């Protein structure tokens, strides 16, 4: 029963979680996804519920399999998406997510990508736009096991603060136990570029439209190449309207 106990802030994956909102939903049942060798699959998740929404997804990719997972996390007071992906030899995993929060929302994305065999590829792109006193968190680990040579893993994490009262937490992490691998992570938290805004306004765009256009481009990076990229981007823009 100990495994069913509600996590505390001592648990790294729940350091920034809204434990009061999590408690009524605990324990969380994992969604299990298995992709057979050489097969491809994709999933798009749009979390727009007005209440608390928590999902846990465990993905297993056999040798040569590929999976494309895209997430729009812009729900109610609390939204949490956690993903564990285990990659076989030559497998490919693409994860793209956008988090849009305002007011006092708490939004979280937690990932662990496990490269257990050689020559697997993973790509993670997470973009967050936060206003009010919202908190957006990304905690992500890329684990490369011994013998998983030829691994290629990349994390690209960026957050945009619409107001300085908002908070962005980010911890991209690489845990590598093999040689001859290519892994990288990049993380940035900032505000809209005033020079970019000035340029667009000087071309005749009203300030509000210039801001929206820049944020549109920022969010769309998470959905590039997705099978449902257009629908996800449209849903993200609708959620963005509520923040501006």
C-alpha positions as CSV (number, residue, x, y, z in Angstrom):
1,X,0.0,0.0,0.0
2,X,3.0,2.3,0.5
3,X,3.2,2.7,-3.3
4,X,-0.3,4.2,-3.2
5,X,0.6,6.9,-0.7
6,X,0.1,10.5,-1.8
7,X,3.5,11.9,-2.9
8,X,5.2,14.7,-0.9
9,X,7.4,17.6,-2.1
10,X,10.4,15.4,-1.2
11,X,9.5,13.4,-4.3
12,X,11.4,15.1,-7.1
13,X,8.7,14.5,-9.7
14,X,6.2,16.3,-7.4
15,X,8.3,19.1,-6.1
16,X,6.1,21.8,-7.6
17,X,2.8,19.9,-7.7
18,X,-0.5,21.1,-6.3
19,X,-0.8,18.3,-3.8
20,X,-4.2,19.5,-2.5
21,X,-5.6,19.3,-6.1
22,X,-3.9,16.0,-6.7
23,X,-5.2,14.3,-3.5
24,X,-8.8,13.6,-4.7
25,X,-7.5,12.0,-7.9
26,X,-4.9,9.8,-6.3
27,X,-3.8,7.1,-7.1
28,X,-3.5,7.7,-10.8
29,X,-4.0,4.9,-13.2
30,X,-1.4,4.7,-16.0
31,X,-2.3,4.6,-19.6
32,X,-0.2,1.9,-21.2
33,X,0.9,2.2,-24.8
34,X,2.9,-0.5,-26.6
35,X,4.2,-0.2,-30.1
36,X,5.4,-3.4,-31.8
37,X,8.7,-3.6,-33.6
38,X,8.8,-1.6,-36.8
39,X,5.3,-0.1,-36.3
40,X,4.4,3.6,-35.9
41,X,1.7,5.3,-33.9
42,X,0.7,8.8,-32.7
43,X,-1.4,10.4,-30.0
44,X,-2.6,14.0,-29.4
45,X,-3.8,15.0,-25.9
46,X,-5.8,18.2,-25.4
47,X,-6.2,18.9,-21.7
48,X,-8.7,21.8,-21.4
49,X,-10.9,20.6,-18.5
50,X,-12.1,23.3,-16.1
51,X,-11.3,21.0,-13.2
52,X,-8.1,19.3,-12.1
53,X,-6.8,16.9,-14.8
54,X,-4.0,14.4,-14.2
55,X,-2.7,11.8,-16.7
56,X,0.1,9.3,-16.5
57,X,1.2,7.6,-19.7
58,X,3.7,4.7,-20.0
59,X,5.0,4.1,-23.6
60,X,7.0,1.1,-24.7
61,X,8.6,1.1,-28.1
62,X,10.1,-2.2,-29.5
63,X,13.0,-2.2,-31.9
64,X,12.5,0.1,-34.8
65,X,9.1,1.4,-33.6
66,X,8.2,5.1,-33.6
67,X,5.7,7.2,-31.6
68,X,4.6,10.8,-31.9
69,X,3.0,12.3,-28.7
70,X,1.7,15.9,-28.6
71,X,0.1,17.6,-25.7
72,X,-1.8,20.8,-25.1
73,X,-1.9,21.4,-21.3
74,X,-4.2,24.4,-20.7
75,X,-6.8,23.1,-18.4
76,X,-8.3,24.3,-15.1
77,X,-6.7,25.0,-11.8
78,X,-4.4,22.1,-12.0
79,X,-3.2,20.1,-15.0
80,X,-0.4,17.5,-14.9
81,X,0.8,15.2,-17.7
82,X,3.5,12.6,-16.9
83,X,5.1,10.5,-19.5
84,X,7.5,7.6,-19.3
85,X,8.9,6.3,-22.7
86,X,11.1,3.2,-23.0
87,X,12.9,2.8,-26.3
88,X,14.2,-0.3,-28.0
89,X,16.9,-0.5,-30.5
90,X,16.6,2.0,-33.3
91,X,13.3,3.3,-31.9
92,X,12.1,6.9,-32.3
93,X,10.1,9.0,-29.9
94,X,8.9,12.6,-30.6
95,X,7.2,14.6,-27.8
96,X,5.9,18.1,-28.3
97,X,3.9,20.0,-25.7
98,X,2.5,23.5,-25.0
99,X,1.4,24.8,-21.6
100,X,-0.8,27.8,-21.4
101,X,-1.7,29.1,-18.0
102,X,-3.1,32.2,-16.3
103,X,-4.7,33.2,-13.1
104,X,-3.5,30.9,-10.3
105,X,-3.2,27.8,-12.5
106,X,-0.6,25.1,-11.9
107,X,0.5,23.2,-15.0
108,X,3.1,20.4,-15.1
109,X,4.7,18.2,-17.6
110,X,7.0,15.5,-16.3
111,X,8.9,13.1,-18.6
112,X,11.4,10.3,-18.5
113,X,12.8,8.9,-21.7
114,X,14.7,5.7,-21.3
115,X,17.2,4.8,-24.0
116,X,17.9,1.1,-23.2
117,X,19.2,-0.1,-26.5
118,X,21.5,1.3,-29.3
119,X,20.6,3.8,-32.0
120,X,17.3,5.2,-30.6
121,X,16.3,8.8,-31.2
122,X,14.2,11.0,-28.9
123,X,13.1,14.6,-29.4
124,X,11.3,16.7,-26.7
125,X,10.0,20.2,-27.4
126,X,8.1,22.0,-24.6
127,X,6.8,25.6,-24.9
128,X,5.0,27.4,-22.0
129,X,3.2,30.7,-21.9
130,X,2.3,31.9,-18.4
131,X,0.5,34.9,-17.1
132,X,-1.1,36.1,-13.8
133,X,0.3,34.1,-10.9
134,X,0.3,30.8,-12.9
135,X,3.1,28.3,-12.4
136,X,4.3,26.1,-15.3
137,X,6.7,23.3,-14.7
138,X,8.8,20.9,-16.8
139,X,10.8,18.2,-15.2
140,X,12.4,15.9,-17.8
141,X,15.0,13.2,-17.8
142,X,16.8,11.4,-20.7
143,X,18.3,8.2,-19.4
144,X,20.9,6.4,-21.5
145,X,21.7,2.9,-20.3
146,X,25.0,1.2,-20.5
147,X,25.5,-0.2,-24.0
148,X,23.0,2.2,-25.6
149,X,25.6,3.5,-28.1
150,X,24.4,5.7,-30.9
151,X,21.7,7.3,-28.8
152,X,20.5,10.7,-30.0
153,X,18.4,12.6,-27.5
154,X,17.4,16.3,-27.4
155,X,15.4,18.4,-25.1
156,X,14.3,22.0,-26.0
157,X,12.5,23.8,-23.2
158,X,11.4,27.4,-23.4
159,X,8.9,29.4,-21.3
160,X,7.5,32.9,-22.0
161,X,6.2,35.0,-19.0
162,X,3.5,37.4,-19.9
163,X,3.8,39.0,-16.4
164,X,6.6,38.8,-13.9
165,X,4.2,37.5,-11.3
166,X,4.1,34.2,-13.2
167,X,6.6,31.4,-12.5
168,X,8.3,28.9,-14.8
169,X,10.2,25.9,-13.4
170,X,12.4,23.8,-15.7
171,X,14.8,21.0,-15.1
172,X,16.0,19.2,-18.2
173,X,18.3,16.3,-17.1
174,X,20.7,14.0,-18.9
175,X,21.7,10.7,-17.2
176,X,24.2,9.0,-19.5
177,X,26.0,5.7,-18.9
178,X,27.2,5.0,-22.5
179,X,29.9,6.3,-24.8
180,X,29.4,7.4,-28.4
181,X,26.1,9.2,-27.8
182,X,24.7,12.5,-28.9
183,X,22.5,14.2,-26.3
184,X,21.7,17.9,-25.7
185,X,19.3,20.0,-23.8
186,X,18.5,23.7,-23.9
187,X,16.4,25.8,-21.5
188,X,15.3,29.4,-21.5
189,X,12.8,31.5,-19.6
190,X,12.1,35.1,-20.7
191,X,9.6,37.7,-22.0
192,X,8.6,38.7,-25.5
193,X,11.3,40.4,-27.4
194,X,10.6,44.2,-27.3
195,X,12.5,44.7,-30.5
196,X,10.5,42.0,-32.3
197,X,7.3,43.6,-31.1
198,X,8.5,47.0,-32.3
199,X,9.4,45.6,-35.7
200,X,5.9,44.1,-36.2
201,X,4.2,47.3,-35.0
202,X,6.3,49.4,-37.3
203,X,4.9,47.3,-40.1
204,X,1.4,48.3,-39.2
205,X,0.3,45.6,-36.7
206,X,-1.6,46.9,-33.6
207,X,0.3,46.0,-30.4
208,X,-2.2,43.3,-29.4
209,X,-2.0,41.6,-32.8
210,X,1.9,41.8,-32.8
211,X,2.0,40.1,-29.4
212,X,-0.4,37.4,-30.5
213,X,1.5,36.7,-33.7
214,X,4.8,36.3,-31.8
215,X,3.2,34.0,-29.3
216,X,1.5,32.0,-32.1
217,X,4.9,31.3,-33.6
218,X,6.3,30.4,-30.2
219,X,3.6,27.9,-29.4
220,X,3.5,26.4,-32.9
221,X,7.1,25.1,-32.4
222,X,5.7,22.3,-30.1
223,X,3.4,21.0,-32.9
224,X,5.6,21.1,-36.0
225,X,5.2,17.9,-37.9
226,X,2.4,16.5,-35.8
227,X,-0.3,14.6,-37.6
228,X,-2.9,16.8,-35.8
229,X,-0.6,19.9,-35.7
230,X,-3.1,22.3,-37.2
231,X,-6.0,21.3,-34.8
232,X,-3.7,21.5,-31.8
233,X,-2.4,24.9,-32.8
234,X,-5.9,26.2,-33.3
235,X,-6.9,24.9,-29.8
236,X,-3.8,26.5,-28.3
237,X,-4.6,29.9,-29.9
238,X,-8.2,29.7,-28.5
239,X,-6.7,29.1,-25.0
240,X,-4.2,31.9,-25.6
241,X,-7.1,34.4,-26.1
242,X,-8.0,33.9,-22.5
243,X,-4.5,35.0,-21.4
244,X,-4.2,38.2,-23.4
